């Protein structure tokens, strides 16, 4: 069977955390700065030269087909199940239209290294290679299905003509939101475009009563491959502070936990850079068309993956994929014994 067109793959928050793509055939994984993407960006192509280290790599997420980690697990297992069963009888071994064998090594590495389930996304060659919503996709009839429900779906959910286009990570800030870097607050879009690597995060020993900031570096940025219509939550606080993030973006609560933005309500509080609380006055949900951004620090400690954005404590992109199980755990605690801290 002839090899199918494949978008180049690269690592991603659910709206969440992506292995995603530029429309070019790549023989190996390589960071986005090696690909002709940003014509006016000296680090991205258009004849410009890739700047020397420490240029920070950027990776795409799958805007149109964002799944949560459990759904990502279900879709990967569903795809591999039907690839192995070859229900349409189109292959002597396995049906690569459900899952490409070359993705398996990436998927194993992602799971073993990050407990992350990469999942396939699809296109329809009979309709100008338009994206085809896979099981669990927000725009599909199975939106909201659990991973187990997705795994148990019939193979006929994907027509025989629909093919794999790439693999994604289960989503982030609007481009103008300022994140604290060592040089000060910089909009995340500008920071990503410039490849800024000198980040500021919380020290691992920080508590709500003793917030300490330390220098770190950016392991990678995340951004949408294409602009898309997406729901953005606009927070306004009692102090006049503002923050605009996606539904799944992780924010720090008044208890020192990290939870998704969509779970906050007016009257709750966000935590400011100095550890003080700022009550939420309103949360407005608005549709917005564009690209959103996120990043991951090099440090993998839970507390060190808390950043400062627009003056408030936010979880990094890791809390949307690798650290999902920590979302309900008290991370910033003052003299609370580990044995009494809830872990789920």
Beta strands, then each sheet from edge to edge (+ up, - down):
strand 1: 8-10
strand 2: 20-22
strand 3: 58-61
strand 4: 119-124
strand 5: 130-132
strand 6: 162-168
strand 7: 173-174
strand 8: 178-181
strand 9: 184-187
strand 10: 198-202
strand 11: 213-224
strand 12: 228-237
strand 13: 242-246
strand 14: 250-252
strand 15: 258-260
strand 16: 269-271
strand 17: 277-290
strand 18: 292-297
strand 19: 306-309
strand 20: 312-315
sheet 1: 1+ 2-
sheet 2: 3+ 11+ 10-
sheet 3: 3+ 11+ 18- 7+
sheet 4: 5+ 4- 6+
sheet 5: 8+ 9-
sheet 6: 13+ 12- 17+ 16-
sheet 7: 14+ 15-
sheet 8: 19+ 20-
end
